[in-house]
Amino acid sequence: MTLIIIKIVLFILLIRIIFLTIGHLVIVFYKDATKMAVKEIIKDPEDFVRSEHICKFMYNMIWFYLFIKILIGVFSNQITIN
């Protein structure tokens, strides 16, 4: 059961990384998307910085939660590798 949950989480993270990568590449190589992103940043730079950092914080908290769950599983002998 634990391996199924880990597989699901890893699959979701993989899909997220793929979509984020595509989004970043669109902004880098598509001129209109670059202009739109710059306009949004210039319109309210404080909001941009705030939202970027809260996104990074939430992303870090997801990793923190996963590491804590894995550590608890390892030390309570719930996770075994065959």
PyMOL Python script that loads the backbone (N, CA, C, O; Angstrom):
from pymol import cmd

cmd.read_pdbstr("""\
ATOM      1  N   MET A   1       0.823  -1.193   0.000  1.00  0.00           N
ATOM      2  CA  MET A   1       0.000   0.000   0.000  1.00  0.00           C
ATOM      3  C   MET A   1       0.871   1.262   0.000  1.00  0.00           C
ATOM      4  O   MET A   1       0.580   2.239  -0.690  1.00  0.00           O
ATOM      5  N   THR A   2       1.939   1.213   0.787  1.00  0.00           N
ATOM      6  CA  THR A   2       2.817   2.382   0.876  1.00  0.00           C
ATOM      7  C   THR A   2       3.478   2.673  -0.463  1.00  0.00           C
ATOM      8  O   THR A   2       3.620   3.834  -0.847  1.00  0.00           O
ATOM      9  N   LEU A   3       3.880   1.630  -1.172  1.00  0.00           N
ATOM     10  CA  LEU A   3       4.529   1.837  -2.460  1.00  0.00           C
ATOM     11  C   LEU A   3       3.559   2.422  -3.480  1.00  0.00           C
ATOM     12  O   LEU A   3       3.975   3.197  -4.342  1.00  0.00           O
ATOM     13  N   ILE A   4       2.285   2.073  -3.405  1.00  0.00           N
ATOM     14  CA  ILE A   4       1.298   2.650  -4.307  1.00  0.00           C
ATOM     15  C   ILE A   4       1.167   4.144  -4.062  1.00  0.00           C
ATOM     16  O   ILE A   4       1.098   4.927  -5.009  1.00  0.00           O
ATOM     17  N   ILE A   5       1.133   4.543  -2.797  1.00  0.00           N
ATOM     18  CA  ILE A   5       1.026   5.960  -2.450  1.00  0.00           C
ATOM     19  C   ILE A   5       2.260   6.712  -2.932  1.00  0.00           C
ATOM     20  O   ILE A   5       2.146   7.809  -3.478  1.00  0.00           O
ATOM     21  N   ILE A   6       3.433   6.129  -2.733  1.00  0.00           N
ATOM     22  CA  ILE A   6       4.672   6.769  -3.180  1.00  0.00           C
ATOM     23  C   ILE A   6       4.674   6.901  -4.703  1.00  0.00           C
ATOM     24  O   ILE A   6       5.084   7.933  -5.234  1.00  0.00           O
ATOM     25  N   LYS A   7       4.216   5.862  -5.408  1.00  0.00           N
ATOM     26  CA  LYS A   7       4.147   5.930  -6.870  1.00  0.00           C
ATOM     27  C   LYS A   7       3.194   7.018  -7.334  1.00  0.00           C
ATOM     28  O   LYS A   7       3.501   7.748  -8.276  1.00  0.00           O
ATOM     29  N   ILE A   8       2.045   7.136  -6.687  1.00  0.00           N
ATOM     30  CA  ILE A   8       1.072   8.160  -7.053  1.00  0.00           C
ATOM     31  C   ILE A   8       1.651   9.556  -6.830  1.00  0.00           C
ATOM     32  O   ILE A   8       1.526  10.427  -7.691  1.00  0.00           O
ATOM     33  N   VAL A   9       2.280   9.765  -5.683  1.00  0.00           N
ATOM     34  CA  VAL A   9       2.872  11.071  -5.373  1.00  0.00           C
ATOM     35  C   VAL A   9       3.977  11.405  -6.379  1.00  0.00           C
ATOM     36  O   VAL A   9       4.049  12.529  -6.876  1.00  0.00           O
ATOM     37  N   LEU A  10       4.826  10.437  -6.671  1.00  0.00           N
ATOM     38  CA  LEU A  10       5.900  10.679  -7.640  1.00  0.00           C
ATOM     39  C   LEU A  10       5.343  10.965  -9.027  1.00  0.00           C
ATOM     40  O   LEU A  10       5.887  11.808  -9.741  1.00  0.00           O
ATOM     41  N   PHE A  11       4.277  10.287  -9.426  1.00  0.00           N
ATOM     42  CA  PHE A  11       3.653  10.534 -10.722  1.00  0.00           C
ATOM     43  C   PHE A  11       3.073  11.937 -10.783  1.00  0.00           C
ATOM     44  O   PHE A  11       3.228  12.627 -11.791  1.00  0.00           O
ATOM     45  N   ILE A  12       2.407  12.370  -9.715  1.00  0.00           N
ATOM     46  CA  ILE A  12       1.848  13.723  -9.663  1.00  0.00           C
ATOM     47  C   ILE A  12       2.956  14.768  -9.722  1.00  0.00           C
ATOM     48  O   ILE A  12       2.828  15.767 -10.429  1.00  0.00           O
ATOM     49  N   LEU A  13       4.041  14.546  -8.988  1.00  0.00           N
ATOM     50  CA  LEU A  13       5.163  15.481  -9.024  1.00  0.00           C
ATOM     51  C   LEU A  13       5.808  15.528 -10.410  1.00  0.00           C
ATOM     52  O   LEU A  13       6.223  16.594 -10.865  1.00  0.00           O
ATOM     53  N   LEU A  14       5.891  14.387 -11.073  1.00  0.00           N
ATOM     54  CA  LEU A  14       6.449  14.345 -12.420  1.00  0.00           C
ATOM     55  C   LEU A  14       5.585  15.142 -13.393  1.00  0.00           C
ATOM     56  O   LEU A  14       6.108  15.906 -14.205  1.00  0.00           O
ATOM     57  N   ILE A  15       4.278  14.970 -13.316  1.00  0.00           N
ATOM     58  CA  ILE A  15       3.371  15.737 -14.186  1.00  0.00           C
ATOM     59  C   ILE A  15       3.491  17.223 -13.901  1.00  0.00           C
ATOM     60  O   ILE A  15       3.501  18.034 -14.827  1.00  0.00           O
ATOM     61  N   ARG A  16       3.584  17.589 -12.623  1.00  0.00           N
ATOM     62  CA  ARG A  16       3.722  19.003 -12.248  1.00  0.00           C
ATOM     63  C   ARG A  16       5.000  19.592 -12.835  1.00  0.00           C
ATOM     64  O   ARG A  16       4.983  20.702 -13.367  1.00  0.00           O
ATOM     65  N   ILE A  17       6.096  18.866 -12.744  1.00  0.00           N
ATOM     66  CA  ILE A  17       7.373  19.343 -13.271  1.00  0.00           C
ATOM     67  C   ILE A  17       7.302  19.513 -14.786  1.00  0.00           C
ATOM     68  O   ILE A  17       7.832  20.480 -15.333  1.00  0.00           O
ATOM     69  N   ILE A  18       6.649  18.577 -15.455  1.00  0.00           N
ATOM     70  CA  ILE A  18       6.519  18.676 -16.915  1.00  0.00           C
ATOM     71  C   ILE A  18       5.740  19.925 -17.303  1.00  0.00           C
ATOM     72  O   ILE A  18       6.166  20.667 -18.188  1.00  0.00           O
ATOM     73  N   PHE A  19       4.595  20.171 -16.646  1.00  0.00           N
ATOM     74  CA  PHE A  19       3.794  21.347 -16.979  1.00  0.00           C
ATOM     75  C   PHE A  19       4.515  22.650 -16.630  1.00  0.00           C
ATOM     76  O   PHE A  19       4.432  23.616 -17.388  1.00  0.00           O
ATOM     77  N   LEU A  20       5.216  22.692 -15.504  1.00  0.00           N
ATOM     78  CA  LEU A  20       5.972  23.890 -15.158  1.00  0.00           C
ATOM     79  C   LEU A  20       7.085  24.152 -16.168  1.00  0.00           C
ATOM     80  O   LEU A  20       7.334  25.299 -16.540  1.00  0.00           O
ATOM     81  N   THR A  21       7.748  23.095 -16.606  1.00  0.00           N
ATOM     82  CA  THR A  21       8.814  23.243 -17.590  1.00  0.00           C
ATOM     83  C   THR A  21       8.262  23.769 -18.910  1.00  0.00           C
ATOM     84  O   THR A  21       8.856  24.652 -19.529  1.00  0.00           O
ATOM     85  N   ILE A  22       7.136  23.230 -19.335  1.00  0.00           N
ATOM     86  CA  ILE A  22       6.510  23.714 -20.570  1.00  0.00           C
ATOM     87  C   ILE A  22       6.126  25.187 -20.427  1.00  0.00           C
ATOM     88  O   ILE A  22       6.348  25.980 -21.342  1.00  0.00           O
ATOM     89  N   GLY A  23       5.554  25.549 -19.287  1.00  0.00           N
ATOM     90  CA  GLY A  23       5.182  26.946 -19.055  1.00  0.00           C
ATOM     91  C   GLY A  23       6.369  27.877 -19.091  1.00  0.00           C
ATOM     92  O   GLY A  23       6.297  28.960 -19.672  1.00  0.00           O
ATOM     93  N   HIS A  24       7.468  27.465 -18.472  1.00  0.00           N
ATOM     94  CA  HIS A  24       8.661  28.308 -18.483  1.00  0.00           C
ATOM     95  C   HIS A  24       9.239  28.428 -19.889  1.00  0.00           C
ATOM     96  O   HIS A  24       9.682  29.506 -20.286  1.00  0.00           O
ATOM     97  N   LEU A  25       9.237  27.346 -20.632  1.00  0.00           N
ATOM     98  CA  LEU A  25       9.761  27.403 -21.994  1.00  0.00           C
ATOM     99  C   LEU A  25       8.891  28.264 -22.895  1.00  0.00           C
ATOM    100  O   LEU A  25       9.409  28.938 -23.785  1.00  0.00           O
ATOM    101  N   VAL A  26       7.590  28.257 -22.686  1.00  0.00           N
ATOM    102  CA  VAL A  26       6.699  29.122 -23.459  1.00  0.00           C
ATOM    103  C   VAL A  26       7.040  30.583 -23.193  1.00  0.00           C
ATOM    104  O   VAL A  26       7.117  31.387 -24.122  1.00  0.00           O
ATOM    105  N   ILE A  27       7.244  30.925 -21.923  1.00  0.00           N
ATOM    106  CA  ILE A  27       7.577  32.310 -21.585  1.00  0.00           C
ATOM    107  C   ILE A  27       8.936  32.701 -22.152  1.00  0.00           C
ATOM    108  O   ILE A  27       9.128  33.846 -22.563  1.00  0.00           O
ATOM    109  N   VAL A  28       9.875  31.769 -22.179  1.00  0.00           N
ATOM    110  CA  VAL A  28      11.210  32.080 -22.689  1.00  0.00           C
ATOM    111  C   VAL A  28      11.207  32.252 -24.207  1.00  0.00           C
ATOM    112  O   VAL A  28      11.836  33.180 -24.717  1.00  0.00           O
ATOM    113  N   PHE A  29      10.519  31.385 -24.933  1.00  0.00           N
ATOM    114  CA  PHE A  29      10.642  31.376 -26.385  1.00  0.00           C
ATOM    115  C   PHE A  29       9.493  32.048 -27.132  1.00  0.00           C
ATOM    116  O   PHE A  29       9.620  32.306 -28.328  1.00  0.00           O
ATOM    117  N   TYR A  30       8.379  32.338 -26.466  1.00  0.00           N
ATOM    118  CA  TYR A  30       7.248  32.976 -27.128  1.00  0.00           C
ATOM    119  C   TYR A  30       7.230  34.433 -26.719  1.00  0.00           C
ATOM    120  O   TYR A  30       6.987  34.757 -25.556  1.00  0.00           O
ATOM    121  N   LYS A  31       7.486  35.311 -27.671  1.00  0.00           N
ATOM    122  CA  LYS A  31       7.699  36.732 -27.387  1.00  0.00           C
ATOM    123  C   LYS A  31       6.498  37.381 -26.698  1.00  0.00           C
ATOM    124  O   LYS A  31       6.671  38.157 -25.757  1.00  0.00           O
ATOM    125  N   ASP A  32       5.280  37.070 -27.158  1.00  0.00           N
ATOM    126  CA  ASP A  32       4.088  37.663 -26.537  1.00  0.00           C
ATOM    127  C   ASP A  32       3.927  37.213 -25.078  1.00  0.00           C
ATOM    128  O   ASP A  32       3.502  37.996 -24.228  1.00  0.00           O
ATOM    129  N   ALA A  33       4.264  35.962 -24.795  1.00  0.00           N
ATOM    130  CA  ALA A  33       4.175  35.467 -23.419  1.00  0.00           C
ATOM    131  C   ALA A  33       5.204  36.163 -22.533  1.00  0.00           C
ATOM    132  O   ALA A  33       4.936  36.461 -21.369  1.00  0.00           O
ATOM    133  N   THR A  34       6.387  36.419 -23.098  1.00  0.00           N
ATOM    134  CA  THR A  34       7.421  37.143 -22.340  1.00  0.00           C
ATOM    135  C   THR A  34       6.946  38.551 -22.005  1.00  0.00           C
ATOM    136  O   THR A  34       7.095  39.010 -20.873  1.00  0.00           O
ATOM    137  N   LYS A  35       6.376  39.234 -22.993  1.00  0.00           N
ATOM    138  CA  LYS A  35       5.881  40.593 -22.766  1.00  0.00           C
ATOM    139  C   LYS A  35       4.764  40.599 -21.729  1.00  0.00           C
ATOM    140  O   LYS A  35       4.718  41.477 -20.868  1.00  0.00           O
ATOM    141  N   MET A  36       3.865  39.621 -21.811  1.00  0.00           N
ATOM    142  CA  MET A  36       2.764  39.539 -20.853  1.00  0.00           C
ATOM    143  C   MET A  36       3.294  39.310 -19.430  1.00  0.00           C
ATOM    144  O   MET A  36       2.799  39.910 -18.476  1.00  0.00           O
ATOM    145  N   ALA A  37       4.300  38.443 -19.295  1.00  0.00           N
ATOM    146  CA  ALA A  37       4.868  38.172 -17.977  1.00  0.00           C
ATOM    147  C   ALA A  37       5.544  39.422 -17.410  1.00  0.00           C
ATOM    148  O   ALA A  37       5.408  39.716 -16.223  1.00  0.00           O
ATOM    149  N   VAL A  38       6.266  40.152 -18.248  1.00  0.00           N
ATOM    150  CA  VAL A  38       6.937  41.375 -17.802  1.00  0.00           C
ATOM    151  C   VAL A  38       5.917  42.427 -17.383  1.00  0.00           C
ATOM    152  O   VAL A  38       6.102  43.111 -16.377  1.00  0.00           O
ATOM    153  N   LYS A  39       4.829  42.555 -18.162  1.00  0.00           N
ATOM    154  CA  LYS A  39       3.787  43.524 -17.801  1.00  0.00           C
ATOM    155  C   LYS A  39       3.160  43.188 -16.453  1.00  0.00           C
ATOM    156  O   LYS A  39       2.896  44.083 -15.650  1.00  0.00           O
ATOM    157  N   GLU A  40       2.925  41.920 -16.205  1.00  0.00           N
ATOM    158  CA  GLU A  40       2.341  41.511 -14.917  1.00  0.00           C
ATOM    159  C   GLU A  40       3.290  41.815 -13.762  1.00  0.00           C
ATOM    160  O   GLU A  40       2.858  42.239 -12.690  1.00  0.00           O
ATOM    161  N   ILE A  41       4.578  41.596 -13.987  1.00  0.00           N
ATOM    162  CA  ILE A  41       5.558  41.878 -12.928  1.00  0.00           C
ATOM    163  C   ILE A  41       5.649  43.374 -12.673  1.00  0.00           C
ATOM    164  O   ILE A  41       5.674  43.804 -11.520  1.00  0.00           O
ATOM    165  N   ILE A  42       5.698  44.166 -13.723  1.00  0.00           N
ATOM    166  CA  ILE A  42       5.819  45.623 -13.575  1.00  0.00           C
ATOM    167  C   ILE A  42       4.560  46.220 -12.954  1.00  0.00           C
ATOM    168  O   ILE A  42       4.635  47.192 -12.201  1.00  0.00           O
ATOM    169  N   LYS A  43       3.405  45.636 -13.270  1.00  0.00           N
ATOM    170  CA  LYS A  43       2.138  46.172 -12.756  1.00  0.00           C
ATOM    171  C   LYS A  43       2.114  46.158 -11.226  1.00  0.00           C
ATOM    172  O   LYS A  43       1.685  47.130 -10.604  1.00  0.00           O
ATOM    173  N   ASP A  44       2.568  45.073 -10.625  1.00  0.00           N
ATOM    174  CA  ASP A  44       2.579  44.990  -9.164  1.00  0.00           C
ATOM    175  C   ASP A  44       3.741  44.100  -8.719  1.00  0.00           C
ATOM    176  O   ASP A  44       3.543  42.917  -8.445  1.00  0.00           O
ATOM    177  N   PRO A  45       4.961  44.667  -8.646  1.00  0.00           N
ATOM    178  CA  PRO A  45       6.124  43.840  -8.314  1.00  0.00           C
ATOM    179  C   PRO A  45       6.068  43.260  -6.901  1.00  0.00           C
ATOM    180  O   PRO A  45       6.566  42.159  -6.664  1.00  0.00           O
ATOM    181  N   GLU A  46       5.469  43.989  -5.966  1.00  0.00           N
ATOM    182  CA  GLU A  46       5.384  43.455  -4.600  1.00  0.00           C
ATOM    183  C   GLU A  46       4.527  42.207  -4.553  1.00  0.00           C
ATOM    184  O   GLU A  46       4.880  41.232  -3.889  1.00  0.00           O
ATOM    185  N   ASP A  47       3.397  42.229  -5.258  1.00  0.00           N
ATOM    186  CA  ASP A  47       2.531  41.055  -5.297  1.00  0.00           C
ATOM    187  C   ASP A  47       3.237  39.887  -5.981  1.00  0.00           C
ATOM    188  O   ASP A  47       3.101  38.737  -5.563  1.00  0.00           O
ATOM    189  N   PHE A  48       3.989  40.192  -7.030  1.00  0.00           N
ATOM    190  CA  PHE A  48       4.731  39.144  -7.731  1.00  0.00           C
ATOM    191  C   PHE A  48       5.729  38.466  -6.793  1.00  0.00           C
ATOM    192  O   PHE A  48       5.786  37.238  -6.714  1.00  0.00           O
ATOM    193  N   VAL A  49       6.505  39.268  -6.093  1.00  0.00           N
ATOM    194  CA  VAL A  49       7.505  38.713  -5.176  1.00  0.00           C
ATOM    195  C   VAL A  49       6.826  37.915  -4.076  1.00  0.00           C
ATOM    196  O   VAL A  49       7.274  36.822  -3.731  1.00  0.00           O
ATOM    197  N   ARG A  50       5.746  38.456  -3.523  1.00  0.00           N
ATOM    198  CA  ARG A  50       5.022  37.780  -2.455  1.00  0.00           C
ATOM    199  C   ARG A  50       4.466  36.438  -2.930  1.00  0.00           C
ATOM    200  O   ARG A  50       4.614  35.427  -2.244  1.00  0.00           O
ATOM    201  N   SER A  51       3.834  36.427  -4.086  1.00  0.00           N
ATOM    202  CA  SER A  51       3.236  35.186  -4.578  1.00  0.00           C
ATOM    203  C   SER A  51       4.301  34.167  -4.975  1.00  0.00           C
ATOM    204  O   SER A  51       4.114  32.969  -4.767  1.00  0.00           O
ATOM    205  N   GLU A  52       5.410  34.627  -5.540  1.00  0.00           N
ATOM    206  CA  GLU A  52       6.492  33.705  -5.892  1.00  0.00           C
ATOM    207  C   GLU A  52       7.051  33.030  -4.643  1.00  0.00           C
ATOM    208  O   GLU A  52       7.301  31.824  -4.641  1.00  0.00           O
ATOM    209  N   HIS A  53       7.244  33.801  -3.596  1.00  0.00           N
ATOM    210  CA  HIS A  53       7.824  33.227  -2.390  1.00  0.00           C
ATOM    211  C   HIS A  53       6.844  32.333  -1.653  1.00  0.00           C
ATOM    212  O   HIS A  53       7.266  31.353  -1.039  1.00  0.00           O
ATOM    213  N   ILE A  54       5.556  32.631  -1.691  1.00  0.00           N
ATOM    214  CA  ILE A  54       4.599  31.740  -1.037  1.00  0.00           C
ATOM    215  C   ILE A  54       4.499  30.431  -1.816  1.00  0.00           C
ATOM    216  O   ILE A  54       4.307  29.373  -1.218  1.00  0.00           O
ATOM    217  N   CYS A  55       4.626  30.488  -3.137  1.00  0.00           N
ATOM    218  CA  CYS A  55       4.625  29.256  -3.940  1.00  0.00           C
ATOM    219  C   CYS A  55       5.854  28.404  -3.614  1.00  0.00           C
ATOM    220  O   CYS A  55       5.749  27.187  -3.459  1.00  0.00           O
ATOM    221  N   LYS A  56       7.001  29.043  -3.512  1.00  0.00           N
ATOM    222  CA  LYS A  56       8.218  28.306  -3.161  1.00  0.00           C
ATOM    223  C   LYS A  56       8.122  27.740  -1.753  1.00  0.00           C
ATOM    224  O   LYS A  56       8.576  26.625  -1.502  1.00  0.00           O
ATOM    225  N   PHE A  57       7.536  28.495  -0.836  1.00  0.00           N
ATOM    226  CA  PHE A  57       7.351  28.017   0.528  1.00  0.00           C
ATOM    227  C   PHE A  57       6.449  26.783   0.547  1.00  0.00           C
ATOM    228  O   PHE A  57       6.764  25.794   1.210  1.00  0.00           O
ATOM    229  N   MET A  58       5.331  26.838  -0.178  1.00  0.00           N
ATOM    230  CA  MET A  58       4.412  25.699  -0.202  1.00  0.00           C
ATOM    231  C   MET A  58       5.075  24.486  -0.851  1.00  0.00           C
ATOM    232  O   MET A  58       4.886  23.357  -0.396  1.00  0.00           O
ATOM    233  N   TYR A  59       5.837  24.709  -1.893  1.00  0.00           N
ATOM    234  CA  TYR A  59       6.564  23.614  -2.542  1.00  0.00           C
ATOM    235  C   TYR A  59       7.553  22.983  -1.568  1.00  0.00           C
ATOM    236  O   TYR A  59       7.662  21.759  -1.495  1.00  0.00           O
ATOM    237  N   ASN A  60       8.269  23.810  -0.827  1.00  0.00           N
ATOM    238  CA  ASN A  60       9.206  23.293   0.170  1.00  0.00           C
ATOM    239  C   ASN A  60       8.484  22.541   1.287  1.00  0.00           C
ATOM    240  O   ASN A  60       9.005  21.549   1.798  1.00  0.00           O
ATOM    241  N   MET A  61       7.299  22.997   1.671  1.00  0.00           N
ATOM    242  CA  MET A  61       6.543  22.315   2.718  1.00  0.00           C
ATOM    243  C   MET A  61       6.064  20.933   2.256  1.00  0.00           C
ATOM    244  O   MET A  61       5.978  20.000   3.054  1.00  0.00           O
ATOM    245  N   ILE A  62       5.755  20.815   0.962  1.00  0.00           N
ATOM    246  CA  ILE A  62       5.379  19.499   0.428  1.00  0.00           C
ATOM    247  C   ILE A  62       6.556  18.546   0.549  1.00  0.00           C
ATOM    248  O   ILE A  62       6.386  17.410   0.992  1.00  0.00           O
ATOM    249  N   TRP A  63       7.743  18.987   0.163  1.00  0.00           N
ATOM    250  CA  TRP A  63       8.935  18.152   0.298  1.00  0.00           C
ATOM    251  C   TRP A  63       9.232  17.839   1.761  1.00  0.00           C
ATOM    252  O   TRP A  63       9.586  16.709   2.100  1.00  0.00           O
ATOM    253  N   PHE A  64       9.090  18.832   2.617  1.00  0.00           N
ATOM    254  CA  PHE A  64       9.328  18.638   4.049  1.00  0.00           C
ATOM    255  C   PHE A  64       8.390  17.565   4.599  1.00  0.00           C
ATOM    256  O   PHE A  64       8.817  16.677   5.338  1.00  0.00           O
ATOM    257  N   TYR A  65       7.112  17.652   4.234  1.00  0.00           N
ATOM    258  CA  TYR A  65       6.127  16.668   4.682  1.00  0.00           C
ATOM    259  C   TYR A  65       6.490  15.271   4.190  1.00  0.00           C
ATOM    260  O   TYR A  65       6.432  14.306   4.952  1.00  0.00           O
ATOM    261  N   LEU A  66       6.867  15.164   2.904  1.00  0.00           N
ATOM    262  CA  LEU A  66       7.241  13.855   2.366  1.00  0.00           C
ATOM    263  C   LEU A  66       8.458  13.275   3.077  1.00  0.00           C
ATOM    264  O   LEU A  66       8.476  12.088   3.403  1.00  0.00           O
ATOM    265  N   PHE A  67       9.472  14.099   3.318  1.00  0.00           N
ATOM    266  CA  PHE A  67      10.663  13.610   4.007  1.00  0.00           C
ATOM    267  C   PHE A  67      10.352  13.173   5.434  1.00  0.00           C
ATOM    268  O   PHE A  67      10.866  12.156   5.901  1.00  0.00           O
ATOM    269  N   ILE A  68       9.520  13.930   6.118  1.00  0.00           N
ATOM    270  CA  ILE A  68       9.152  13.554   7.484  1.00  0.00           C
ATOM    271  C   ILE A  68       8.388  12.236   7.486  1.00  0.00           C
ATOM    272  O   ILE A  68       8.655  11.370   8.319  1.00  0.00           O
ATOM    273  N   LYS A  69       7.429  12.069   6.553  1.00  0.00           N
ATOM    274  CA  LYS A  69       6.666  10.821   6.473  1.00  0.00           C
ATOM    275  C   LYS A  69       7.587   9.640   6.167  1.00  0.00           C
ATOM    276  O   LYS A  69       7.425   8.563   6.742  1.00  0.00           O
ATOM    277  N   ILE A  70       8.551   9.836   5.265  1.00  0.00           N
ATOM    278  CA  ILE A  70       9.486   8.755   4.938  1.00  0.00           C
ATOM    279  C   ILE A  70      10.360   8.432   6.134  1.00  0.00           C
ATOM    280  O   ILE A  70      10.600   7.259   6.419  1.00  0.00           O
ATOM    281  N   LEU A  71      10.843   9.452   6.843  1.00  0.00           N
ATOM    282  CA  LEU A  71      11.658   9.205   8.035  1.00  0.00           C
ATOM    283  C   LEU A  71      10.872   8.473   9.109  1.00  0.00           C
ATOM    284  O   LEU A  71      11.393   7.549   9.733  1.00  0.00           O
ATOM    285  N   ILE A  72       9.640   8.866   9.331  1.00  0.00           N
ATOM    286  CA  ILE A  72       8.802   8.171  10.321  1.00  0.00           C
ATOM    287  C   ILE A  72       8.595   6.725   9.892  1.00  0.00           C
ATOM    288  O   ILE A  72       8.660   5.814  10.717  1.00  0.00           O
ATOM    289  N   GLY A  73       8.345   6.512   8.604  1.00  0.00           N
ATOM    290  CA  GLY A  73       8.166   5.150   8.109  1.00  0.00           C
ATOM    291  C   GLY A  73       9.410   4.302   8.258  1.00  0.00           C
ATOM    292  O   GLY A  73       9.323   3.121   8.595  1.00  0.00           O
ATOM    293  N   VAL A  74      10.559   4.889   8.010  1.00  0.00           N
ATOM    294  CA  VAL A  74      11.815   4.146   8.124  1.00  0.00           C
ATOM    295  C   VAL A  74      12.108   3.787   9.574  1.00  0.00           C
ATOM    296  O   VAL A  74      12.481   2.651   9.866  1.00  0.00           O
ATOM    297  N   PHE A  75      11.944   4.732  10.475  1.00  0.00           N
ATOM    298  CA  PHE A  75      12.276   4.469  11.875  1.00  0.00           C
ATOM    299  C   PHE A  75      11.232   3.623  12.595  1.00  0.00           C
ATOM    300  O   PHE A  75      11.527   3.052  13.645  1.00  0.00           O
ATOM    301  N   SER A  76      10.019   3.530  12.052  1.00  0.00           N
ATOM    302  CA  SER A  76       9.005   2.679  12.679  1.00  0.00           C
ATOM    303  C   SER A  76       8.866   1.348  11.936  1.00  0.00           C
ATOM    304  O   SER A  76       7.919   0.598  12.169  1.00  0.00           O
ATOM    305  N   ASN A  77       9.817   1.061  11.040  1.00  0.00           N
ATOM    306  CA  ASN A  77       9.860  -0.195  10.278  1.00  0.00           C
ATOM    307  C   ASN A  77       8.604  -0.416   9.447  1.00  0.00           C
ATOM    308  O   ASN A  77       8.209  -1.563   9.239  1.00  0.00           O
ATOM    309  N   GLN A  78       7.978   0.625   8.977  1.00  0.00           N
ATOM    310  CA  GLN A  78       6.827   0.490   8.093  1.00  0.00           C
ATOM    311  C   GLN A  78       7.248   0.424   6.629  1.00  0.00           C
ATOM    312  O   GLN A  78       6.488  -0.056   5.789  1.00  0.00           O
ATOM    313  N   ILE A  79       8.443   0.898   6.316  1.00  0.00           N
ATOM    314  CA  ILE A  79       8.956   0.872   4.959  1.00  0.00           C
ATOM    315  C   ILE A  79      10.123  -0.111   4.915  1.00  0.00           C
ATOM    316  O   ILE A  79      11.098   0.010   5.656  1.00  0.00           O
ATOM    317  N   THR A  80       9.988  -1.080   4.029  1.00  0.00           N
ATOM    318  CA  THR A  80      11.070  -2.033   3.818  1.00  0.00           C
ATOM    319  C   THR A  80      11.355  -2.103   2.330  1.00  0.00           C
ATOM    320  O   THR A  80      10.445  -2.001   1.507  1.00  0.00           O
ATOM    321  N   ILE A  81      12.606  -2.274   1.995  1.00  0.00           N
ATOM    322  CA  ILE A  81      13.008  -2.381   0.606  1.00  0.00           C
ATOM    323  C   ILE A  81      13.444  -3.815   0.361  1.00  0.00           C
ATOM    324  O   ILE A  81      14.320  -4.348   1.042  1.00  0.00           O
ATOM    325  N   ASN A  82      12.813  -4.418  -0.620  1.00  0.00           N
ATOM    326  CA  ASN A  82      13.137  -5.828  -0.935  1.00  0.00           C
ATOM    327  C   ASN A  82      14.227  -5.915  -1.963  1.00  0.00           C
ATOM    328  O   ASN A  82      14.627  -7.014  -2.348  1.00  0.00           O
TER     329      ASN A  82
END
""", "prot")
cmd.dss("prot")
cmd.show_as("cartoon", "prot")
cmd.util.cbc("prot")
cmd.orient("prot")
